[in-house]
Amino acid sequence: MKTYFTRKNLFLFTVLIGTSVLILIPFIRFFYFNSLLVGEESYYHARITRQIIERGIPEKDELILGGRPYIINPYHILLSRIGYFLGVEFSSQLIPFLSGVISLIILYFILVAIKIDDARNFYILLILILSPPFLGVFNYSNPGALAILFTMTGIYFFIKEDIFYFTMAVFFLTAATLFSFITPFITLAVLLSYSIYKKKMLKLYLLLASILIFFILIYSSILYWEYGLPNNFSLLQQNFFQRFLSDLGANLGFSIFSIILFGLGVAFTWNYKRKLYPIYLTIFILFILTIFNDLPNIYLNFFISTFAGIGVHHLIKRKWTLYLIKELTILAIFSGLLFSTTSYISRLATTNPSRDVVDSLVWLSVNSKRNEVVLSHFAKGYWIEFLAERKVILDKDFSYIPNALQKLEDTNKIFLNRNLRDTKKLLDLYNVTYIWIDKDMKEGLVWSKPNDGLLYLLSNNQTFRNIYSENDISIWKYIGRPT
């Protein structure tokens, strides 16, 4: 079997399998959902991009009630340049896809450069390609996809151990900071482990760290001076395990099988712990960071895939007393990985917004006035802003929404209170005209019973009128505002 693990075959495998798996989700959505973008955040970036193409860079996001300052993101600029020619929605799928393929190729060259043999590389790359964090980040339209691409490129140039390549590394790693503020801290943690292992790289590492930290201080000072500190949005965090494990519904979480294989890989390499302790330390740091943010999952995934690949390789190469047990064990491992991946691809490919969601919001855009406010759960805000082009009280980005936590508290009161008088006061306060409700909201996201809170009050036909009801989606007009 060794003859198959050649550099040429491994490179072709990386490109072909990586491309095929990454394109699978858009392919499924093309046939079942008419190529709708995946998830929620994708629609925020598409909306801002469309606005830049049509009217230039905005100073303020007017589709949040009360407005929200717009902070220039180079991802939107790049997306607008490509979207001008290819269309915003197609470009929103193309950029993450290309970022994923190129990042995978660069990882291949990194693994070759650090002298991991081709057989282990095969298993590492295979597990990475099948991992939910890899599939997730490169199928959503998000700046993190480009941040990872720039980071991988910068890391590759850094380990070339040449002053020219070091300059290129500084450029790419600094640029990655503009796409994701947490990226340089993760990158420095990763490169620290490499530099400790390769002691002659410590001086260059310290120089790189000084440049990145100086850039971060200047950039953050300008940002916070202009816009102030972002709101605390920790209230929006899910349960940690629901965010960490894809099998429990996490968008960028890990499969249980990859975690088990990672544990085996660590166990099999434990004899080399004195050499690998910087890497173990980096993994621990990344694990802590995942508690506060999803993006570290992506970087942690590269380490988990590496050790998981080493674990699989060790299981295959070791001597077994019974060959049948070996075959069954390997079959169970890959069946588990494929099952987890297939389940994740199916979930991601069929995730909302569905065609029904889009139809309801397009209908709302036609049958409402431009400045009218729509109330819904904040997780639906990006869809309403992009598809209906109407204002919302909140969306998922709480960072610079004025009085965001107060608005969150008030919207929860509207949803859960059965006192009509109090509810009307809050609806009047936020100038709400329409209420958009889907199946998720009625099945646990907001309410758990058919007559909870606002659902009970909606039966009052002197205050609310049902104007749309199709496929578990309803739109209500608030008609009880005093004249």
Helices and strands as residue ranges (DSSP letters): G 2-4, H 7-32, H 41-55, E 60-61, E 68-69, H 74-86, H 88-113, H 118-129, H 132-137, H 143-158, H 163-179, H 183-197, G 199-201, H 202-227, G 234-236, H 240-244, G 246-248, H 256-268, G 270-272, H 273-289, H 295-317, H 323-349, H 355-366, E 373-375, G 378-380, H 381-383, I 384-388, E 391-392, H 404-416, H 420-429, E 432-437, H 439-440, I 441-445, H 453-457, E 464-470, E 473-478
